[in-house]
Amino acid sequence: MENDIIFGKNSVMEALIAGKREINKILISKNIHTDVKIAKIKELAQEKGIVFQFVGKEKFQPYAEYNHQGIIAQISPIKYMELEDFIENSTDKFRSLVILDGVEDSHNLGAIIRTCVCAGVDGIIIPSRRNVQVNSVVEKTSAGAINHIPIIKVNSLINAVQTLKDNNWWIVSADASASDNYYDVKYDDMNFALVMGAEHAGVSKSLLKASDFVVKIPMQNNFNSLNVSNALSAIIFEALRQKLK
């Protein structure tokens, strides 16, 4: 199995701490100044018997376009969870999922993953096609959060939604033309999956039709251009607020 590459201090350190994926080797630039995070990375690598090497800047040339912070790691690919396994293990009430319908930007996906972990979301569903997949940019942007939440990949979002509904999950989709506001839904008394659409196209018509609730974030100044990761944050933290009140 080929290794993936992750880069950046937080991504590498969180992967070491989580211990869920095999790290083959860590490369650290000879020019980097050792700080608390680099020292911790070296300590964790030594504890786990993982090779780390100090190398010249030429090793980082293929990653020059990324903010790698002078550190990269060769790591096993992320393991996706099956939806059926997630549902089988979801015995608690009032759980939450995020479903991404065609999100194309790696930075958006990374930010969404980070937000979901901070807000206690239980899993993220992505389609196997027409959606950005987990890559090194996603891992870097998530600041290591990718290691703390199940990522579920499915071939068909509409089939996944129907499976969730058959197992007593409620589907909430975000759409700018909805009549109901996002804070009018009672998230705290149901298992729900929040569907967020592509940056330009939004949630597909088939998923909107299959949803139990369609909600919007009210906008001011006739300007409706909220980033998908920011929009998700508003809704998912409202659900958390209701849960904690």
Kinemage of the C-alpha trace (Angstrom):
@kinemage 1
@onewidth
@group {chain A} dominant
@subgroup {mainchain}
@vectorlist {calphas} color= white
{ca met a 1} P 0.000 0.000 0.000
{ca glu a 2} L 1.436 3.369 -0.989
{ca asn a 3} L 1.998 6.044 1.606
{ca asp a 4} L 0.298 9.431 1.675
{ca ile a 5} L 2.163 12.579 2.564
{ca ile a 6} L 1.140 14.918 5.364
{ca phe a 7} L 2.929 18.133 6.199
{ca gly a 8} L 2.993 20.826 8.857
{ca lys a 9} L 3.770 20.620 12.560
{ca asn a 10} L 0.198 20.222 13.810
{ca ser a 11} L -0.747 17.584 11.242
{ca val a 12} L 2.303 15.429 11.963
{ca met a 13} L 2.047 15.805 15.731
{ca glu a 14} L -1.664 14.972 15.820
{ca ala a 15} L -1.089 11.904 13.636
{ca leu a 16} L 1.571 10.725 16.087
{ca ile a 17} L -0.662 11.338 19.091
{ca ala a 18} L -3.709 9.654 17.548
{ca gly a 19} L -1.701 6.591 16.536
{ca lys a 20} L -4.411 5.399 14.147
{ca arg a 21} L -2.268 5.323 11.004
{ca glu a 22} L 1.158 3.901 10.349
{ca ile a 23} L 3.867 6.524 9.880
{ca asn a 24} L 6.782 5.248 7.840
{ca lys a 25} L 9.196 8.167 8.082
{ca ile a 26} L 9.345 11.810 9.162
{ca leu a 27} L 11.537 14.292 7.319
{ca ile a 28} L 12.590 17.499 9.087
{ca ser a 29} L 14.426 20.329 7.379
{ca lys a 30} L 17.969 20.974 8.563
{ca asn a 31} L 17.177 24.682 8.406
{ca ile a 32} L 14.207 24.539 10.768
{ca his a 33} L 14.600 25.986 14.240
{ca thr a 34} L 13.622 23.519 16.930
{ca asp a 35} L 10.634 24.693 18.941
{ca val a 36} L 8.229 23.032 21.375
{ca lys a 37} L 6.255 21.288 18.609
{ca ile a 38} L 9.315 19.961 16.789
{ca ala a 39} L 10.757 18.724 20.080
{ca lys a 40} L 7.461 16.970 20.863
{ca ile a 41} L 7.366 15.385 17.396
{ca lys a 42} L 10.874 13.999 17.839
{ca glu a 43} L 10.002 12.697 21.318
{ca leu a 44} L 6.842 10.954 20.082
{ca ala a 45} L 8.662 9.488 17.075
{ca gln a 46} L 11.375 8.059 19.314
{ca glu a 47} L 8.775 6.572 21.681
{ca lys a 48} L 6.997 4.863 18.774
{ca gly a 49} L 10.165 3.757 16.990
{ca ile a 50} L 9.455 5.901 13.943
{ca val a 51} L 12.406 7.012 11.850
{ca phe a 52} L 12.953 10.756 11.515
{ca gln a 53} L 15.668 12.371 9.458
{ca phe a 54} L 17.064 15.869 9.079
{ca val a 55} L 17.341 16.578 5.362
{ca gly a 56} L 18.276 19.384 2.996
{ca lys a 57} L 15.804 21.769 1.412
{ca glu a 58} L 15.856 19.833 -1.875
{ca lys a 59} L 13.683 17.130 -0.267
{ca phe a 60} L 10.955 19.724 0.222
{ca gln a 61} L 11.085 21.101 -3.311
{ca pro a 62} L 8.115 18.989 -4.549
{ca tyr a 63} L 6.024 20.574 -1.778
{ca ala a 64} L 7.180 24.164 -2.282
{ca glu a 65} L 3.626 25.351 -3.003
{ca tyr a 66} L 2.451 24.176 0.416
{ca asn a 67} L 3.079 25.654 3.837
{ca his a 68} L 4.912 22.537 5.031
{ca gln a 69} L 6.760 24.346 7.851
{ca gly a 70} L 9.861 22.260 7.176
{ca ile a 71} L 8.338 18.917 8.125
{ca ile a 72} L 6.631 16.143 6.170
{ca ala a 73} L 5.688 12.570 7.041
{ca gln a 74} L 5.011 9.475 4.986
{ca ile a 75} L 1.807 7.992 6.397
{ca ser a 76} L -0.613 5.223 5.515
{ca pro a 77} L -3.806 6.340 3.729
{ca ile a 78} L -6.810 7.263 5.818
{ca lys a 79} L -9.210 4.409 6.574
{ca tyr a 80} L -12.774 5.260 5.659
{ca met a 81} L -15.638 3.908 7.763
{ca glu a 82} L -18.618 2.086 6.286
{ca leu a 83} L -21.971 3.786 6.881
{ca glu a 84} L -23.518 0.554 8.122
{ca asp a 85} L -20.750 0.168 10.709
{ca phe a 86} L -21.272 3.753 11.858
{ca ile a 87} L -25.012 3.239 12.296
{ca glu a 88} L -24.482 -0.071 14.113
{ca asn a 89} L -22.119 1.628 16.574
{ca ser a 90} L -24.403 4.653 17.039
{ca thr a 91} L -26.439 3.502 20.007
{ca asp a 92} L -26.567 6.890 21.747
{ca lys a 93} L -29.346 9.385 21.117
{ca phe a 94} L -28.995 12.849 19.662
{ca arg a 95} L -25.997 12.116 17.468
{ca ser a 96} L -25.006 14.208 14.463
{ca leu a 97} L -23.499 13.761 11.035
{ca val a 98} L -22.408 16.127 8.294
{ca ile a 99} L -22.995 15.162 4.653
{ca leu a 100} L -21.015 17.018 1.991
{ca asp a 101} L -22.594 17.204 -1.435
{ca gly a 102} L -19.949 18.185 -3.966
{ca val a 103} L -17.546 20.308 -1.915
{ca glu a 104} L -14.640 20.940 -4.283
{ca asp a 105} L -12.061 22.907 -2.302
{ca ser a 106} L -9.526 21.044 -0.146
{ca his a 107} L -9.205 23.975 2.252
{ca asn a 108} L -12.968 24.008 2.779
{ca leu a 109} L -13.021 20.288 3.544
{ca gly a 110} L -10.142 20.647 5.987
{ca ala a 111} L -11.858 23.553 7.733
{ca ile a 112} L -15.140 21.619 7.884
{ca ile a 113} L -13.417 18.630 9.474
{ca arg a 114} L -11.804 20.886 12.068
{ca thr a 115} L -15.138 22.551 12.878
{ca cys a 116} L -16.931 19.218 13.156
{ca val a 117} L -14.421 17.871 15.653
{ca cys a 118} L -14.620 21.060 17.738
{ca ala a 119} L -18.430 20.902 17.747
{ca gly a 120} L -18.617 17.201 18.613
{ca val a 121} L -20.043 15.977 15.303
{ca asp a 122} L -19.920 12.181 15.197
{ca gly a 123} L -18.950 11.656 11.547
{ca ile a 124} L -18.671 13.135 8.056
{ca ile a 125} L -20.038 11.548 4.876
{ca ile a 126} L -18.476 12.315 1.503
{ca pro a 127} L -19.312 10.854 -1.910
{ca ser a 128} L -16.690 8.856 -3.779
{ca arg a 129} L -17.140 11.070 -6.858
{ca arg a 130} L -17.752 14.779 -7.515
{ca asn a 131} L -16.321 15.797 -4.165
{ca val a 132} L -12.803 16.562 -2.989
{ca gln a 133} L -11.225 13.558 -1.273
{ca val a 134} L -8.960 13.562 1.759
{ca asn a 135} L -5.498 14.702 0.675
{ca ser a 136} L -2.444 16.351 2.208
{ca val a 137} L -3.961 19.839 1.962
{ca val a 138} L -7.115 18.643 3.715
{ca glu a 139} L -5.028 17.070 6.473
{ca lys a 140} L -2.931 20.218 6.918
{ca thr a 141} L -5.976 22.518 6.966
{ca ser a 142} L -7.733 20.286 9.487
{ca ala a 143} L -4.752 20.785 11.849
{ca gly a 144} L -4.826 17.084 12.684
{ca ala a 145} L -8.576 16.942 13.350
{ca ile a 146} L -8.873 14.334 10.586
{ca asn a 147} L -7.531 11.806 13.100
{ca his a 148} L -10.395 12.427 15.531
{ca ile a 149} L -13.548 11.839 13.484
{ca pro a 150} L -14.821 9.017 11.241
{ca ile a 151} L -14.885 9.851 7.546
{ca ile a 152} L -17.494 7.804 5.708
{ca lys a 153} L -17.221 7.452 1.932
{ca val a 154} L -20.303 6.322 -0.012
{ca asn a 155} L -21.040 5.707 -3.671
{ca ser a 156} L -24.479 7.335 -3.529
{ca leu a 157} L -25.501 10.159 -1.210
{ca ile a 158} L -29.190 9.624 -1.900
{ca asn a 159} L -28.886 5.971 -0.901
{ca ala a 160} L -26.945 6.986 2.221
{ca val a 161} L -29.670 9.465 3.146
{ca gln a 162} L -32.348 6.811 2.718
{ca thr a 163} L -30.363 4.386 4.882
{ca leu a 164} L -30.118 7.032 7.602
{ca lys a 165} L -33.838 7.780 7.409
{ca asp a 166} L -34.621 4.068 7.678
{ca asn a 167} L -32.632 4.096 10.925
{ca asn a 168} L -34.478 7.038 12.490
{ca trp a 169} L -32.144 9.813 11.430
{ca trp a 170} L -33.527 13.184 10.340
{ca ile a 171} L -32.045 15.002 7.362
{ca val a 172} L -31.469 18.771 7.470
{ca ser a 173} L -30.268 20.504 4.307
{ca ala a 174} L -28.954 24.039 3.988
{ca asp a 175} L -30.270 26.057 1.060
{ca ala a 176} L -30.295 29.820 0.542
{ca ser a 177} L -33.856 29.785 -0.825
{ca ala a 178} L -35.365 27.943 2.158
{ca ser a 179} L -38.234 29.543 4.057
{ca asp a 180} L -37.152 28.362 7.527
{ca asn a 181} L -34.148 29.707 9.410
{ca tyr a 182} L -31.511 27.289 10.703
{ca tyr a 183} L -32.159 28.150 14.364
{ca asp a 184} L -35.854 27.181 14.142
{ca val a 185} L -35.050 23.447 14.020
{ca lys a 186} L -34.865 21.521 17.313
{ca tyr a 187} L -31.614 19.641 16.840
{ca asp a 188} L -31.360 18.540 20.445
{ca asp a 189} L -34.087 15.885 20.378
{ca met a 190} L -33.107 13.836 17.326
{ca asn a 191} L -30.287 12.157 15.471
{ca phe a 192} L -29.688 14.445 12.497
{ca ala a 193} L -27.498 14.693 9.426
{ca leu a 194} L -26.726 18.162 8.089
{ca val a 195} L -26.304 18.318 4.308
{ca met a 196} L -24.056 21.085 2.969
{ca gly a 197} L -23.777 21.660 -0.760
{ca ala a 198} L -21.092 22.534 -3.243
{ca glu a 199} L -19.501 25.976 -3.210
{ca his a 200} L -21.424 27.094 -6.301
{ca ala a 201} L -24.202 24.586 -6.984
{ca gly a 202} L -25.474 24.045 -3.439
{ca val a 203} L -27.331 20.914 -2.335
{ca ser a 204} L -28.690 18.845 -5.216
{ca lys a 205} L -32.421 18.831 -5.887
{ca ser a 206} L -32.698 15.113 -5.119
{ca leu a 207} L -31.208 15.581 -1.654
{ca leu a 208} L -33.339 18.641 -0.953
{ca lys a 209} L -36.420 16.619 -1.849
{ca ala a 210} L -35.332 13.797 0.468
{ca ser a 211} L -34.701 16.157 3.393
{ca asp a 212} L -36.964 16.473 6.403
{ca phe a 213} L -35.953 20.097 6.937
{ca val a 214} L -34.503 22.693 4.573
{ca val a 215} L -33.047 25.735 6.312
{ca lys a 216} L -31.253 28.955 5.492
{ca ile a 217} L -28.954 31.373 7.271
{ca pro a 218} L -30.579 34.825 7.097
{ca met a 219} L -28.317 37.314 5.307
{ca gln a 220} L -28.081 41.077 5.538
{ca asn a 221} L -27.439 43.693 2.836
{ca asn a 222} L -28.787 41.427 0.081
{ca phe a 223} L -25.465 39.613 0.033
{ca asn a 224} L -25.534 35.836 -0.023
{ca ser a 225} L -21.986 34.565 -0.351
{ca leu a 226} L -21.087 32.809 2.906
{ca asn a 227} L -18.286 30.244 2.594
{ca val a 228} L -19.540 26.663 2.987
{ca ser a 229} L -17.288 25.979 5.982
{ca asn a 230} L -18.484 29.182 7.690
{ca ala a 231} L -22.110 28.374 6.953
{ca leu a 232} L -21.668 24.908 8.408
{ca ser a 233} L -20.095 26.416 11.539
{ca ala a 234} L -23.118 28.625 12.175
{ca ile a 235} L -25.576 25.737 11.921
{ca ile a 236} L -23.579 23.064 13.708
{ca phe a 237} L -22.743 25.302 16.657
{ca glu a 238} L -26.416 26.246 16.963
{ca ala a 239} L -27.118 22.519 17.290
{ca leu a 240} L -24.412 22.297 19.965
{ca arg a 241} L -25.844 25.319 21.780
{ca gln a 242} L -29.251 23.642 21.927
{ca lys a 243} L -27.689 20.431 23.188
{ca leu a 244} L -25.769 22.174 25.991
{ca lys a 245} L -28.467 24.560 27.167
